[in-house]
Amino acid sequence: MEISKPNRVWTVAEAKARLSEILRLAEAEGPQIIGTRRPFVVVPADTWYAKTSSRKPLGQWLVENTPRGIELEIPSRSASGREIPFINESDK
């Protein structure tokens, strides 16, 4: 279903009285707007889910996209001569 610009804006009172019609029109014609000061949009659930991204949680994405088979050299925390970022030489 392609989303088109609604033909009209429903008042809240009209929406309460004609909810079934608004739901039918949302499916047949596209989004229906209710209210003017703080408008709401009624769309079918399948349209909503198709338009919203299905992003994965960051932790899951990191686990799935971590390079495999690469040997990284991780310096020891206690190794002397290790560069410490964000410290001025005069602060030592």
N, C-alpha and C positions, 0 to 999 in steps of 0.2 A: 504494500500500500504506500503510495507516495503522499507525502505531507503537503497539503496546500494551505493557503491562507483562509482562515474562517470567513464565512459569508456574513456573520453577525456576531455581536457580543450579547450574551444573555445576562439579564439582571439576576441577582441572587434569588429574588422572589420567583422569577420565571423558572430558574433552575430547580428550585424546590418543587414547584408545581409540575414541571415537565421533565423530570430526570430521565425517565424511560426514553423519551424522544431525543434528549441530548446524547444519551449513550448510543442510540441507534444511529444518529447523525455522525457521531464521532467515528463510528466504524464505517459508515457509508461514504461520508464526505471529507473526513479528516478532523483535525483538532477543533474543539469547541471552547470558546473563551467565556468564562463566567466572571462577572464583576468588572468594574472600571478603575476604582481607586487602588485596589490591590487584586489584580486579575489572577485567575487560576485557569489552567488549561486541562481539558479532559481529552485523553487519547486512549485508544485501546492498548491493553497491556503488551501485546506482541509488538506493536509499534514502538512503545516505550523501551522495551528490552532490546530491540534491534538497534535503537539509536544510542543507548548507553553502552559504554565500553565495559568489557568484562576484564578489567585489570586484575592481575594477581597481587596478593600481598607482597611487599618488598622482600621479605625474608624468603618466600617461596621462589620469587624470581631470581634472587641471588644464588640460591642453592641450584636451581636449574641451569643457570647461565655461568657458573663458575668454570673457568678453564680446567680441563682434565689432562693429566699426563704431563704437566709442566712442573719441573723441579724449581721451586723458588728458594733462593738463599735468604734465610731470615737471620739477621744479625742478632747476636746475644744481647740482652739488655745490660748485662754486666760488662760487656766488652769495653775496654778503655779506648779512647780516641773516637768513640762514636759521636757523630754530630748530633747536637740537640737543637732542633729548630726553635725559632722564636725567643732565643736567649741572646742578649747582647753580650759581647765579650767583656764589657765594663761591669756587667751585673754579676760576673762569676766571683 
